Amino acid sequence: MRPIDDTSLTRDGKMLILAYDHGLEHGPADFRDVPESADPAHVFDAATHPAVTSLAVQKGLAEAYYPSYEDEVNLMAKLNGTSNLWMGEYDSAVNWSVDYAVDVGAEAIGFTLYNGSNHEVEMAEEFRQAQERAREHDIPVVMWAYPRGQGVKNDTKPEVIAYGARQALELGADVVKVKNPGSKTAMEHTVDMAGRTKVIMSGGSKRSDREFLQSVKTAIDAGTVGLAVGRNVFQREQPERILDALEQLIFEEASVEDALAATER
Ligand code: FBP
């Protein structure tokens, strides 16, 4: 396996994954406030910003839009995903194979594991197949570690988030995307538990510039190497402005004040 810092997923050892699978996971509701965000071309355009190291999308968007952006965007294939229209214990369908994703142009794989769901065992087996195939293609694997389901009483508890990060290390993910566990100390613990698996934080629902950037700064200071973010970018009228600020925070080690100033330029 190539060192992850030699792959297109990272820049100077850091990463900013723009996630845009919300049309599948959440449906049109996520596009209501900024209607142009429903147009995949709008978000593919945002992904050409130099701060974005990878754009994570589902198969259909990759097939239809990536060919127009292959010189400017690094593609991450989000392999599994489902709508929120059905009821029942958390699970996710695998929608494309690693081989097919590589044919389409993927340079990295993203895969959700619902740690603690009654379907965790099957999902872990699906992850194994994807992880081993990704190793054969020598492309990195990012686990979306989402502890949730009947076995998980509180999915924001720091110890639960740290457990998800540890599972990612044990199962062979190169990078694990975790929710914000709520404090720098809790994120440091998560990073410790992940060992050599790199940790990135999930963007979450949209917040003010200051609140969002402060949460990212805290996560970076705790040892995470970046962010996988969707709504806090595409639910803004001018996604490039928050990407300017994120570039400062993640790659230039700027303060929140300096990053905020970048949004005002
Ligand atoms: P956000 O930054 O918008 O939270 O996007 C990251 C992400 O993991 C997406 O890939 C996914 O669609 C979404 O969050 C899932 O959010 P949740 O399951 O918490 O509703």
Residues whose N, C-alpha, C, O or C-beta is under 5 A from the ligand:
A	BS01	FBP	A19 D21 H22 E25 S202 G203 G204 S205 A228 V229 G230 R231 N232
